[in-house]
Amino acid sequence: MNKEKLEGNWNQLKGKVQEKWGKLTNDDLDVIQGRRDQLL
């Protein structure tokens, strides 16, 4: 997944991540969003 695609689909991706790993909060995902360059 490239950076532009991740940026464009972040909200959709957050929902899918929360479905799969329900313990993650919006705050957790906001931290991940701030570090998404490290994920790529």
Backbone as XML, in Angstrom:
<?xml version="1.0"?>
<chain id="A" units="angstrom">
  <residue number="1" name="MET">
    <atom name="N" x="0.857" y="-1.166" z="0.000"/>
    <atom name="CA" x="0.000" y="0.000" z="0.000"/>
    <atom name="C" x="0.903" y="1.228" z="0.000"/>
  </residue>
  <residue number="2" name="ASN">
    <atom name="N" x="0.659" y="2.142" z="-0.941"/>
    <atom name="CA" x="1.485" y="3.335" z="-0.985"/>
    <atom name="C" x="0.915" y="4.443" z="-0.105"/>
  </residue>
  <residue number="3" name="LYS">
    <atom name="N" x="1.698" y="5.478" z="0.084"/>
    <atom name="CA" x="1.340" y="6.559" z="1.013"/>
    <atom name="C" x="0.043" y="7.247" z="0.604"/>
  </residue>
  <residue number="4" name="GLU">
    <atom name="N" x="-0.122" y="7.548" z="-0.679"/>
    <atom name="CA" x="-1.322" y="8.236" z="-1.138"/>
    <atom name="C" x="-2.570" y="7.393" z="-0.914"/>
  </residue>
  <residue number="5" name="LYS">
    <atom name="N" x="-2.462" y="6.113" z="-1.177"/>
    <atom name="CA" x="-3.608" y="5.231" z="-0.977"/>
    <atom name="C" x="-3.959" y="5.138" z="0.505"/>
  </residue>
  <residue number="6" name="LEU">
    <atom name="N" x="-2.946" y="5.050" z="1.343"/>
    <atom name="CA" x="-3.180" y="4.992" z="2.786"/>
    <atom name="C" x="-3.833" y="6.276" z="3.275"/>
  </residue>
  <residue number="7" name="GLU">
    <atom name="N" x="-3.352" y="7.421" z="2.805"/>
    <atom name="CA" x="-3.948" y="8.696" z="3.206"/>
    <atom name="C" x="-5.391" y="8.787" z="2.737"/>
  </residue>
  <residue number="8" name="GLY">
    <atom name="N" x="-5.661" y="8.359" z="1.535"/>
    <atom name="CA" x="-6.996" y="8.462" z="0.971"/>
    <atom name="C" x="-8.003" y="7.536" z="1.618"/>
  </residue>
  <residue number="9" name="ASN">
    <atom name="N" x="-7.542" y="6.441" z="2.152"/>
    <atom name="CA" x="-8.447" y="5.437" z="2.706"/>
    <atom name="C" x="-8.304" y="5.282" z="4.215"/>
  </residue>
  <residue number="10" name="TRP">
    <atom name="N" x="-7.714" y="6.276" z="4.887"/>
    <atom name="CA" x="-7.407" y="6.104" z="6.309"/>
    <atom name="C" x="-8.644" y="5.818" z="7.143"/>
  </residue>
  <residue number="11" name="ASN">
    <atom name="N" x="-9.725" y="6.587" z="6.947"/>
    <atom name="CA" x="-10.920" y="6.375" z="7.766"/>
    <atom name="C" x="-11.517" y="4.994" z="7.534"/>
  </residue>
  <residue number="12" name="GLN">
    <atom name="N" x="-11.527" y="4.554" z="6.294"/>
    <atom name="CA" x="-12.028" y="3.215" z="5.983"/>
    <atom name="C" x="-11.122" y="2.163" z="6.625"/>
  </residue>
  <residue number="13" name="LEU">
    <atom name="N" x="-9.843" y="2.375" z="6.541"/>
    <atom name="CA" x="-8.883" y="1.439" z="7.125"/>
    <atom name="C" x="-9.026" y="1.391" z="8.643"/>
  </residue>
  <residue number="14" name="LYS">
    <atom name="N" x="-9.240" y="2.558" z="9.268"/>
    <atom name="CA" x="-9.424" y="2.599" z="10.720"/>
    <atom name="C" x="-10.604" y="1.729" z="11.136"/>
  </residue>
  <residue number="15" name="GLY">
    <atom name="N" x="-11.699" y="1.814" z="10.395"/>
    <atom name="CA" x="-12.873" y="1.007" z="10.717"/>
    <atom name="C" x="-12.586" y="-0.476" z="10.620"/>
  </residue>
  <residue number="16" name="LYS">
    <atom name="N" x="-11.870" y="-0.877" z="9.583"/>
    <atom name="CA" x="-11.536" y="-2.289" z="9.409"/>
    <atom name="C" x="-10.588" y="-2.774" z="10.498"/>
  </residue>
  <residue number="17" name="VAL">
    <atom name="N" x="-9.634" y="-1.933" z="10.862"/>
    <atom name="CA" x="-8.688" y="-2.297" z="11.920"/>
    <atom name="C" x="-9.426" y="-2.467" z="13.240"/>
  </residue>
  <residue number="18" name="GLN">
    <atom name="N" x="-10.355" y="-1.550" z="13.533"/>
    <atom name="CA" x="-11.101" y="-1.645" z="14.789"/>
    <atom name="C" x="-11.999" y="-2.875" z="14.806"/>
  </residue>
  <residue number="19" name="GLU">
    <atom name="N" x="-12.532" y="-3.277" z="13.658"/>
    <atom name="CA" x="-13.339" y="-4.499" z="13.602"/>
    <atom name="C" x="-12.477" y="-5.712" z="13.937"/>
  </residue>
  <residue number="20" name="LYS">
    <atom name="N" x="-11.279" y="-5.755" z="13.368"/>
    <atom name="CA" x="-10.419" y="-6.919" z="13.556"/>
    <atom name="C" x="-9.763" y="-6.921" z="14.934"/>
  </residue>
  <residue number="21" name="TRP">
    <atom name="N" x="-9.313" y="-5.763" z="15.373"/>
    <atom name="CA" x="-8.643" y="-5.639" z="16.661"/>
    <atom name="C" x="-9.436" y="-4.647" z="17.505"/>
  </residue>
  <residue number="22" name="GLY">
    <atom name="N" x="-10.536" y="-5.093" z="18.065"/>
    <atom name="CA" x="-11.491" y="-4.240" z="18.756"/>
    <atom name="C" x="-10.944" y="-3.467" z="19.942"/>
  </residue>
  <residue number="23" name="LYS">
    <atom name="N" x="-9.816" y="-3.891" z="20.487"/>
    <atom name="CA" x="-9.267" y="-3.192" z="21.652"/>
    <atom name="C" x="-8.599" y="-1.872" z="21.280"/>
  </residue>
  <residue number="24" name="LEU">
    <atom name="N" x="-8.320" y="-1.668" z="20.007"/>
    <atom name="CA" x="-7.704" y="-0.414" z="19.591"/>
    <atom name="C" x="-8.738" y="0.704" z="19.649"/>
  </residue>
  <residue number="25" name="THR">
    <atom name="N" x="-8.357" y="1.813" z="20.227"/>
    <atom name="CA" x="-9.254" y="2.963" z="20.333"/>
    <atom name="C" x="-8.960" y="3.948" z="19.207"/>
  </residue>
  <residue number="26" name="ASN">
    <atom name="N" x="-9.830" y="4.936" z="19.065"/>
    <atom name="CA" x="-9.572" y="5.994" z="18.089"/>
    <atom name="C" x="-8.272" y="6.716" z="18.416"/>
  </residue>
  <residue number="27" name="ASP">
    <atom name="N" x="-7.990" y="6.890" z="19.705"/>
    <atom name="CA" x="-6.736" y="7.539" z="20.106"/>
    <atom name="C" x="-5.531" y="6.723" z="19.652"/>
  </residue>
  <residue number="28" name="ASP">
    <atom name="N" x="-5.604" y="5.404" z="19.811"/>
    <atom name="CA" x="-4.517" y="4.534" z="19.346"/>
    <atom name="C" x="-4.309" y="4.699" z="17.846"/>
  </residue>
  <residue number="29" name="LEU">
    <atom name="N" x="-5.406" y="4.726" z="17.120"/>
    <atom name="CA" x="-5.314" y="4.832" z="15.668"/>
    <atom name="C" x="-4.851" y="6.213" z="15.229"/>
  </residue>
  <residue number="30" name="ASP">
    <atom name="N" x="-5.162" y="7.240" z="15.994"/>
    <atom name="CA" x="-4.647" y="8.576" z="15.686"/>
    <atom name="C" x="-3.132" y="8.612" z="15.836"/>
  </residue>
  <residue number="31" name="VAL">
    <atom name="N" x="-2.611" y="7.906" z="16.841"/>
    <atom name="CA" x="-1.158" y="7.816" z="17.012"/>
    <atom name="C" x="-0.550" y="7.092" z="15.820"/>
  </residue>
  <residue number="32" name="ILE">
    <atom name="N" x="-1.179" y="6.004" z="15.408"/>
    <atom name="CA" x="-0.696" y="5.254" z="14.245"/>
    <atom name="C" x="-0.730" y="6.136" z="13.007"/>
  </residue>
  <residue number="33" name="GLN">
    <atom name="N" x="-1.803" y="6.907" z="12.843"/>
    <atom name="CA" x="-1.912" y="7.784" z="11.681"/>
    <atom name="C" x="-0.749" y="8.769" z="11.647"/>
  </residue>
  <residue number="34" name="GLY">
    <atom name="N" x="-0.368" y="9.273" z="12.788"/>
    <atom name="CA" x="0.756" y="10.202" z="12.855"/>
    <atom name="C" x="2.082" y="9.556" z="12.512"/>
  </residue>
  <residue number="35" name="ARG">
    <atom name="N" x="2.126" y="8.239" z="12.573"/>
    <atom name="CA" x="3.362" y="7.494" z="12.302"/>
    <atom name="C" x="3.236" y="6.613" z="11.070"/>
  </residue>
  <residue number="36" name="ARG">
    <atom name="N" x="2.297" y="6.904" z="10.206"/>
    <atom name="CA" x="2.050" y="6.002" z="9.078"/>
    <atom name="C" x="3.245" y="5.850" z="8.155"/>
  </residue>
  <residue number="37" name="ASP">
    <atom name="N" x="4.125" y="6.844" z="8.080"/>
    <atom name="CA" x="5.321" y="6.702" z="7.253"/>
    <atom name="C" x="6.175" y="5.535" z="7.727"/>
  </residue>
  <residue number="38" name="GLN">
    <atom name="N" x="6.167" y="5.275" z="9.027"/>
    <atom name="CA" x="6.931" y="4.161" z="9.572"/>
    <atom name="C" x="6.286" y="2.829" z="9.213"/>
  </residue>
  <residue number="39" name="LEU">
    <atom name="N" x="4.966" y="2.834" z="8.957"/>
    <atom name="CA" x="4.275" y="1.598" z="8.606"/>
    <atom name="C" x="4.550" y="1.181" z="7.167"/>
  </residue>
  <residue number="40" name="LEU">
    <atom name="N" x="4.874" y="2.153" z="6.319"/>
    <atom name="CA" x="5.081" y="1.860" z="4.900"/>
    <atom name="C" x="6.456" y="1.412" z="4.682"/>
  </residue>
</chain>
